Amino acid sequence: MTLILLFILGLYVYNVQNALFANKVDESWYVDVQRRYDMWLQMVSENKIGVQYFLSDADYYALAGWLYMHGVPPSEFNFEHPPLAKFFIGISEVMFHSPTTMNALFGLATLLVVYLLSIRLIGKTVFALIPVYILSLEKLFLREAQTSMLNIYSTFFISLSVLMFLYAVKNSKFFPVLSVVIGLGIACKWEVAFIILAFIAYLLLDRAWMKLGYFAASLPLAFLTYAMAYTTYFSNGHSLFQFLTLQMSIYEFIRSRTYTESPMRIWLLLLMGIIGPEIRTTVFIEAGQIVKRVTAKGLAVTSSYNPLTWSISAWAVFYCFLKTFRGSEEHRVLPLWFLSFIAPMSSALLLDYHILPFMPSFILSIAYILKDGYSKREGRGKTIVLAAIIVYLGALAVWPYIRIPEFIAT
């Protein structure tokens, strides 16, 4: 098993090698990004659009990490998200001269945590390798591990918190450690807090009132850990009241960017890869002049969509829930993990990367189903199921090479 695990991890490293080793930038790159950002702000204030000054989220967070590591407090640049993930990006920029190396390393760490979760939930069998294998091939996971985005960090801390929670259920001494991990995750992105709902629901279903009390009593540690991510902010002379005011500003920003959508929107994204309706305008330019505009209506589709996992996610989680509802099994945490994110996100406008924080939950559920189906068969039936599993795993290896159109005209 160890050799197979090392092979899977080695394949992941091969897929992200550019982000891990080759994506080197110098200080002039950050100066240029800062210049483009300033020009973009100026043109927005003048109600103009300058595509040449457009800044991607990845570049924006890379610049934030660089500025944070050079003394700029989080309140002065990209206050909209907590600073910890951007500090990790900044550390990557200082240590490795690359804004993406730390992302790739956290992706590797996430695979290891998912493996430990898999051993805990599925057992130390070859089936425990399946979730690591599937996740290492997911286009969305690989994309986030190769760019200076924030979601790989939140996914790591969510997965680690689930692992710590399973330990805490058996030994209450782990609840403080769990709260610290949750605090670190929330200090990367607020949405990590949704996992608390899964843990509370798990303890309520278990009627573990004493453990629920321990968990509630330890949660202030999560807030303290979260506040420590703002150490540079406090060291610049800001008070606790100003800190709380800043958190309200974050809340107001998130609320202003949260558009009410049909509850079906997230299911269209998850089951079919459809982000939503979109109008695209193609501009033809000759000699610096716009000579033609072509507008098309259609559906925006994520290129990261994987029908072999995303489309069966709800069924896999539902099956897992039915299998664990009556018994006090640890697998129950998987559907609760899934639901704790799906439910709050059902009425908001989502992009594909919002799936990543709960992606391990349905991948682990799929592996649980495969093992359950195999273990219940005998003789020829077991051979047929094994052959089907091998075909499925082979199809997963081929899917990353299949391109999906990002726009379907209607």
C-alpha positions as CSV (number, residue, x, y, z in Angstrom):
1,M,0.0,0.0,0.0
2,T,2.8,2.4,0.8
3,L,4.4,2.0,-2.6
4,I,1.0,2.7,-4.3
5,L,0.5,5.7,-2.1
6,L,3.9,7.1,-3.0
7,F,3.1,6.5,-6.7
8,I,-0.1,8.5,-6.4
9,L,1.6,11.3,-4.6
10,G,4.5,11.2,-7.2
11,L,1.9,11.5,-10.0
12,Y,0.4,14.5,-8.2
13,V,3.8,16.1,-7.9
14,Y,4.4,15.5,-11.6
15,N,1.1,17.2,-12.5
16,V,1.9,20.3,-10.4
17,Q,5.6,20.4,-11.0
18,N,5.5,23.8,-12.7
19,A,3.7,25.4,-9.7
20,L,6.0,23.6,-7.3
21,F,9.4,24.2,-8.9
22,A,9.3,26.4,-12.0
23,N,6.9,29.3,-11.4
24,K,9.6,31.8,-10.2
25,V,9.0,35.5,-10.2
26,D,11.1,38.5,-9.0
27,E,10.2,41.7,-7.3
28,S,9.6,43.5,-10.6
29,W,6.6,41.1,-11.2
30,Y,4.9,42.4,-8.1
31,V,5.6,46.0,-9.0
32,D,4.0,45.4,-12.4
33,V,0.9,43.7,-10.7
34,Q,0.7,46.7,-8.3
35,R,0.8,49.1,-11.3
36,R,-1.9,47.2,-13.1
37,Y,-4.1,47.1,-10.0
38,D,-3.7,50.8,-9.5
39,M,-4.6,51.5,-13.1
40,W,-7.6,49.2,-12.9
41,L,-8.9,51.1,-9.8
42,Q,-8.4,54.4,-11.6
43,M,-10.3,53.3,-14.7
44,V,-13.1,51.8,-12.6
45,S,-13.5,55.1,-10.8
46,E,-13.8,56.8,-14.2
47,N,-16.4,54.2,-15.4
48,K,-13.9,52.9,-18.0
49,I,-12.8,49.4,-18.8
50,G,-9.2,48.5,-19.5
51,V,-8.8,44.8,-20.2
52,Q,-5.0,45.2,-20.3
53,Y,-5.1,46.2,-16.6
54,F,-7.4,43.4,-15.6
55,L,-6.1,41.4,-12.6
56,S,-7.0,37.8,-11.9
57,D,-7.8,36.7,-8.4
58,A,-4.6,34.6,-8.3
59,D,-2.5,37.6,-9.1
60,Y,-4.4,39.7,-6.6
61,Y,-3.8,37.3,-3.8
62,A,-0.2,36.9,-4.8
63,L,0.2,40.6,-4.5
64,A,-1.6,40.6,-1.2
65,G,0.7,38.0,0.2
66,W,3.8,39.9,-1.0
67,L,2.5,43.1,0.6
68,Y,1.6,41.4,3.9
69,M,5.1,39.9,4.2
70,H,6.5,43.4,3.7
71,G,4.6,45.1,6.5
72,V,1.3,46.1,4.9
73,P,-1.5,45.3,7.4
74,P,-4.4,43.1,6.1
75,S,-6.9,46.0,6.5
76,E,-5.1,48.1,3.8
77,F,-5.2,45.6,1.0
78,N,-7.7,42.8,0.2
79,F,-9.4,43.1,3.5
80,E,-12.3,41.1,2.0
81,H,-10.9,37.8,3.1
82,P,-9.0,36.9,6.3
83,P,-5.2,37.0,5.9
84,L,-3.8,33.6,6.8
85,A,-4.0,32.0,3.4
86,K,-2.4,35.1,1.8
87,F,0.4,34.9,4.5
88,F,1.1,31.3,3.3
89,I,1.3,32.6,-0.3
90,G,3.6,35.4,1.0
91,I,5.8,32.9,2.8
92,S,6.0,31.0,-0.5
93,E,7.0,34.1,-2.3
94,V,9.8,34.9,0.2
95,M,11.1,31.4,0.7
96,F,10.7,29.9,-2.8
97,H,10.4,33.0,-5.0
98,S,7.1,31.6,-6.2
99,P,3.5,32.5,-5.4
100,T,2.3,28.9,-6.1
101,T,4.8,26.6,-4.3
102,M,3.0,26.7,-1.0
103,N,-0.3,25.9,-2.8
104,A,1.2,22.8,-4.3
105,L,2.6,21.7,-0.9
106,F,-0.8,22.3,0.8
107,G,-2.4,20.2,-2.0
108,L,0.0,17.4,-1.2
109,A,-0.8,17.8,2.5
110,T,-4.5,17.6,1.7
111,L,-4.0,14.3,-0.1
112,L,-2.2,12.9,3.0
113,V,-5.0,14.1,5.3
114,V,-7.6,12.5,3.0
115,Y,-5.6,9.3,3.1
116,L,-5.6,9.3,7.0
117,L,-9.3,10.0,6.9
118,S,-9.8,7.1,4.4
119,I,-7.9,4.7,6.7
120,R,-10.0,5.8,9.6
121,L,-13.3,5.4,7.8
122,I,-12.7,2.6,5.3
123,G,-9.9,0.7,7.0
124,K,-6.3,0.0,6.1
125,T,-7.1,-1.8,2.8
126,V,-6.4,-0.9,-0.8
127,F,-9.7,0.8,-0.9
128,A,-8.3,3.5,1.4
129,L,-6.1,4.6,-1.5
130,I,-9.1,5.3,-3.8
131,P,-10.0,8.7,-2.4
132,V,-6.4,9.9,-2.7
133,Y,-6.3,8.6,-6.2
134,I,-9.5,10.3,-7.3
135,L,-8.7,13.6,-5.6
136,S,-5.2,13.7,-7.1
137,L,-6.8,13.5,-10.6
138,E,-9.6,16.1,-10.1
139,K,-9.1,19.0,-12.5
140,L,-10.5,21.5,-9.9
141,F,-8.2,20.3,-7.2
142,L,-5.1,20.4,-9.5
143,R,-6.1,23.9,-10.7
144,E,-6.4,25.3,-7.2
145,A,-3.1,23.6,-6.2
146,Q,-1.3,25.3,-9.2
147,T,-2.5,28.9,-8.7
148,S,-2.2,31.3,-5.8
149,M,-5.8,31.0,-4.9
150,L,-7.2,30.6,-1.3
151,N,-9.4,27.5,-1.6
152,I,-6.6,24.8,-1.3
153,Y,-5.9,26.1,2.2
154,S,-9.5,26.1,3.4
155,T,-9.9,22.6,1.9
156,F,-6.8,21.4,3.8
157,F,-8.0,22.8,7.2
158,I,-11.6,21.5,6.7
159,S,-10.2,18.0,5.9
160,L,-7.9,18.2,8.9
161,S,-10.7,19.4,11.2
162,V,-12.8,16.4,10.2
163,L,-9.9,14.1,11.1
164,M,-9.4,15.8,14.4
165,F,-13.1,15.6,15.1
166,L,-13.1,11.9,14.7
167,Y,-10.3,11.7,17.2
168,A,-12.1,14.1,19.5
169,V,-15.3,11.9,19.5
170,K,-13.2,9.1,20.9
171,N,-11.1,11.3,23.2
172,S,-12.4,14.6,24.3
173,K,-8.9,16.0,24.9
174,F,-8.7,16.6,21.2
175,F,-11.5,19.2,21.2
176,P,-9.2,22.1,21.9
177,V,-6.9,20.9,19.0
178,L,-10.0,20.7,16.8
179,S,-11.0,24.3,17.6
180,V,-7.5,25.6,16.8
181,V,-7.6,23.8,13.4
182,I,-11.1,25.3,12.7
183,G,-9.8,28.8,13.7
184,L,-6.9,28.4,11.3
185,G,-9.3,27.4,8.5
186,I,-11.6,30.3,9.2
187,A,-8.6,32.6,9.1
188,C,-8.1,31.5,5.5
189,K,-11.8,31.8,4.4
190,W,-14.9,32.3,6.4
191,E,-16.8,29.5,4.7
192,V,-14.7,27.0,6.7
193,A,-17.0,27.8,9.6
194,F,-19.8,25.7,7.9
195,I,-18.0,22.5,9.0
196,I,-19.0,23.4,12.6
197,L,-22.6,22.7,11.6
198,A,-21.6,19.1,10.6
199,F,-19.9,18.5,13.9
200,I,-22.8,19.8,16.0
201,A,-25.3,17.7,13.9
202,Y,-23.1,14.6,14.4
203,L,-23.0,15.0,18.2
204,L,-26.8,15.7,18.3
205,L,-27.6,12.6,16.3
206,D,-25.3,10.6,18.6
207,R,-26.9,12.3,21.7
208,A,-23.4,12.9,23.0
209,W,-24.4,15.8,25.2
210,M,-21.3,15.9,27.2
211,K,-19.1,15.9,24.1
212,L,-21.2,18.6,22.6
213,G,-20.6,20.7,25.7
214,Y,-16.8,20.1,25.4
215,F,-16.9,21.2,21.8
216,A,-18.9,24.3,22.5
217,A,-16.6,25.2,25.4
218,S,-13.5,24.8,23.2
219,L,-14.8,27.0,20.3
220,P,-13.5,30.3,21.8
221,L,-10.1,28.9,21.0
222,A,-11.1,29.0,17.3
223,F,-11.9,32.8,17.7
224,L,-8.6,33.4,19.5
225,T,-6.7,31.5,16.7
226,Y,-8.5,33.5,14.1
227,A,-7.6,36.7,15.8
228,M,-3.9,35.7,15.9
229,A,-3.9,35.7,12.1
230,Y,-4.2,39.5,12.4
231,T,-1.0,39.9,14.5
232,T,0.5,42.4,12.1
233,Y,-2.8,44.3,12.2
234,F,-2.7,44.6,16.0
235,S,1.1,45.4,15.9
236,N,0.3,48.4,13.8
237,G,-1.6,49.9,16.7
238,H,-5.2,48.8,15.9
239,S,-7.6,48.1,18.8
240,L,-9.9,45.2,19.4
241,F,-12.9,47.5,18.6
242,Q,-11.2,48.3,15.2
243,F,-10.7,44.6,14.7
244,L,-14.4,43.9,15.2
245,T,-15.3,46.8,12.9
246,L,-13.0,45.3,10.2
247,Q,-14.8,41.9,10.6
248,M,-18.1,43.7,10.1
249,S,-16.7,45.2,6.9
250,I,-15.8,41.7,5.7
251,Y,-19.3,40.6,6.5
252,E,-20.8,43.6,4.6
253,F,-18.6,42.9,1.6
254,I,-19.6,39.2,1.5
255,R,-23.3,40.1,1.9
256,S,-23.0,42.6,-0.9
257,R,-21.5,40.0,-3.2
258,T,-24.0,37.3,-2.4
259,Y,-26.7,37.2,-5.0
260,T,-29.9,35.2,-4.3
261,E,-30.2,32.4,-6.7
262,S,-32.5,29.4,-7.2
263,P,-31.7,26.5,-4.9
264,M,-31.3,24.4,-8.0
265,R,-28.3,26.5,-9.2
266,I,-25.8,24.6,-7.0
267,W,-27.2,21.3,-8.2
268,L,-26.8,22.3,-11.8
269,L,-23.2,23.1,-11.1
270,L,-22.6,19.9,-9.1
271,L,-24.5,17.4,-11.3
272,M,-24.0,18.9,-14.7
273,G,-21.1,21.4,-14.4
274,I,-23.4,24.3,-15.5
275,I,-22.4,27.6,-13.8
276,G,-25.4,29.4,-15.2
277,P,-26.8,31.5,-18.1
278,E,-24.3,33.9,-19.7
279,I,-24.1,36.5,-22.4
280,R,-20.7,36.6,-24.2
281,T,-19.6,39.4,-26.4
282,T,-16.7,38.8,-28.9
283,V,-14.9,41.9,-30.0
284,F,-13.0,42.0,-33.3
285,I,-10.2,44.6,-33.5
286,E,-8.3,45.8,-36.5
287,A,-5.6,48.5,-36.5
288,G,-6.6,49.4,-32.9
289,Q,-10.3,49.9,-33.8
290,I,-13.3,47.8,-32.9
291,V,-14.7,46.7,-36.2
292,K,-17.3,44.1,-35.1
293,R,-19.1,42.8,-32.0
294,V,-20.8,39.5,-31.8
295,T,-23.1,38.7,-28.9
296,A,-24.2,35.2,-28.0
297,K,-26.5,33.8,-25.3
298,G,-25.8,30.5,-23.7
299,L,-24.7,28.5,-20.7
300,A,-21.4,28.8,-18.9
301,V,-19.9,25.4,-18.1
302,T,-16.9,24.7,-15.9
303,S,-14.0,23.0,-17.6
304,S,-13.2,21.3,-14.2
305,Y,-16.5,19.3,-14.3
306,N,-16.1,15.6,-13.7
307,P,-19.2,13.5,-14.4
308,L,-17.5,10.4,-12.9
309,T,-17.5,12.0,-9.4
310,W,-19.6,15.2,-9.4
311,S,-22.6,13.7,-11.0
312,I,-22.8,10.8,-8.6
313,S,-21.9,12.8,-5.5
314,A,-25.4,13.3,-4.2
315,W,-26.3,9.6,-4.7
316,A,-23.1,8.5,-3.0
317,V,-23.6,10.8,0.0
318,F,-27.3,9.8,0.3
319,Y,-26.3,6.1,0.2
320,C,-23.7,6.7,2.9
321,F,-26.2,8.6,5.0
322,L,-28.8,5.7,4.8
323,K,-26.1,3.2,5.8
324,T,-25.0,5.2,8.8
325,F,-28.2,6.9,10.0
326,R,-29.3,4.3,12.5
327,G,-25.9,3.1,13.6
328,S,-23.3,5.2,15.5
329,E,-20.8,5.0,12.7
330,E,-18.0,7.5,12.0
331,H,-19.0,7.5,8.3
332,R,-22.0,9.6,9.3
333,V,-19.6,12.6,9.2
334,L,-19.4,12.4,5.4
335,P,-23.0,13.2,4.5
336,L,-23.1,15.8,7.3
337,W,-19.9,17.4,5.9
338,F,-21.5,17.5,2.5
339,L,-24.8,19.0,3.7
340,S,-23.2,21.6,6.0
341,F,-21.8,23.3,2.8
342,I,-24.6,22.4,0.3
343,A,-27.4,23.9,2.5
344,P,-25.9,27.4,3.1
345,M,-24.6,27.6,-0.5
346,S,-27.9,26.6,-2.1
347,S,-29.3,30.2,-2.4
348,A,-26.1,31.9,-3.5
349,L,-24.3,32.5,-6.8
350,L,-21.5,30.0,-6.9
351,L,-18.4,29.2,-9.0
352,D,-16.8,25.8,-9.4
353,Y,-14.2,26.4,-6.7
354,H,-16.9,26.6,-4.1
355,I,-17.2,22.8,-4.5
356,L,-13.7,22.1,-3.4
357,P,-14.2,22.5,0.4
358,F,-16.7,19.6,0.5
359,M,-15.3,17.6,-2.4
360,P,-13.4,15.1,-0.2
361,S,-16.8,14.2,1.5
362,F,-18.3,12.8,-1.6
363,I,-15.1,11.3,-2.9
364,L,-14.8,9.4,0.4
365,S,-18.4,8.4,0.1
366,I,-17.8,7.0,-3.4
367,A,-14.9,4.9,-2.0
368,Y,-17.1,3.7,0.9
369,I,-19.7,2.5,-1.6
370,L,-17.1,0.7,-3.7
371,K,-15.7,-1.1,-0.7
372,D,-19.2,-1.9,0.6
373,G,-20.3,-3.3,-2.8
374,Y,-17.2,-5.4,-3.2
375,S,-17.2,-6.8,0.4
376,K,-20.9,-8.0,0.1
377,R,-20.3,-10.0,-3.1
378,E,-19.0,-13.6,-3.2
379,G,-17.5,-15.7,-5.9
380,R,-18.2,-14.5,-9.5
381,G,-20.1,-11.5,-8.2
382,K,-17.0,-10.2,-6.4
383,T,-15.0,-10.6,-9.6
384,I,-17.5,-8.7,-11.6
385,V,-17.6,-5.8,-9.1
386,L,-13.8,-5.8,-9.0
387,A,-13.7,-5.5,-12.8
388,A,-16.2,-2.7,-12.7
389,I,-14.1,-0.8,-10.1
390,I,-11.0,-1.2,-12.3
391,V,-12.8,0.2,-15.3
392,Y,-14.1,3.1,-13.2
393,L,-10.6,3.9,-11.9
394,G,-9.3,3.7,-15.4
395,A,-11.9,6.1,-16.7
396,L,-10.9,8.5,-14.0
397,A,-7.3,8.5,-15.2
398,V,-8.5,9.3,-18.8
399,W,-11.0,12.0,-17.9
400,P,-8.4,14.8,-17.1
401,Y,-7.3,14.7,-20.8
402,I,-10.9,15.3,-22.1
403,R,-11.7,19.0,-22.7
404,I,-15.1,20.4,-22.0
405,P,-16.4,23.5,-23.8
406,E,-16.7,26.4,-21.4
407,F,-19.6,27.9,-23.2
408,I,-22.6,26.4,-24.9
409,A,-24.5,28.7,-27.2
410,T,-28.3,28.4,-27.0
